[in-house]
Amino acid sequence: MSAPELSGGLARAADLSGFESTGQPWPLRDTESFEYHSKAVGDNMAIGVWSPPKGLPGGAAADEKPLDVVYVLDGSWALGVTATICMLQYVDLIHPGFAPVLLVGVDYPVGRPNARTRDYTMADQVPSAMKEKFSTTPETTPGGADKFLAFLEEELDPFIRSRYNTTGKRAGILGDSFGGTFTFYAFLKQSKLFDRYWLGSPGIFTNTIDYVAQFETLLKGKLAHPTKMFVTCGSREINGGVALYEEVGRNYNRLVSALNRVPNDQLAWASKIYDGHTHTSVVAPALSDALLYLFRP
């Protein structure tokens, strides 16, 4: 093979015959994938499971330790982001973030409708105009959060714990936007499964039922178990001129106000507004901070 030729600052090889397409997408390393028909939801679910690679700092003994389970909503994209953040924390030689965890991404099979508006929401929580927009198909009609929670608790989690080396501890759950709506809902329901929650820009809207008021009432009583929570929002959601996001921002502020007004000794929590960030740009920095807050000892 001749030496690469430089043209316009780029190296161009004369012979490219050694490159062969694998015919497959570039994989997320250290993962397994599954499809499952959920009886609770009545639909097919796609599951991706990421295990930390062997040989992380800590030696061979660390490779055999049971892992805490963390569920990642919108897993088709969020599992890769979360795994990347975890790896960066694990190899930090100055201040490692937290012990390795098992990440379980939840989404929908390729070619199937994305049903997050159905599975992550409560029917009476979505504004009427939004409900009308999403109610054109059964797969997108809001209101299935109770069925999705049953899927996680009764179908998926028993499978995960039977197949992988996990601790006996409760799981964490990470959700953004409508995913944050669901993590908020799971906390309201005092799920037996979760004790660490990320509510990223949760899609909580003003409607016939005031769920934030229910949240505050819940804080006045005894929780099902000790819990940690991290609540985040971008400043441009609160004041960026988009009515939908500004309502999210108002209810974010109401959530944080409730947390400040009604301390609960079973709940450790933190919140953060990310200056200059929008509903989308806030996701990566908020997710990184959420992992550190929820899982750092």
Secondary structure, DSSP 8 states (H G I E B T S, - for coil): ----EEETTEEE-S--TT----SS----TTEEEEEEEETTTTEEEEEEEE---TT-TTHHHHHTS-BEEEEEESHHHHHHHHHHHHHHHHT-SSS--S--EEEEEEE--TTS---HHHHT--GGGS-HHHHHHHTTSTTT-S--HHHHHHIIIIIIHHHHHHHS-B-SS-EEEEEETHHHHHHHHHHHTT-SSEEEEEEES-----SSS-HHHHHHHHHTS--SS-EEEEEEEEHHHHHSS-HHHHHHHHHHHHHHHHHHHS--TTEEEEEEEETT--TTTTHHHHHHHHHHHHH--
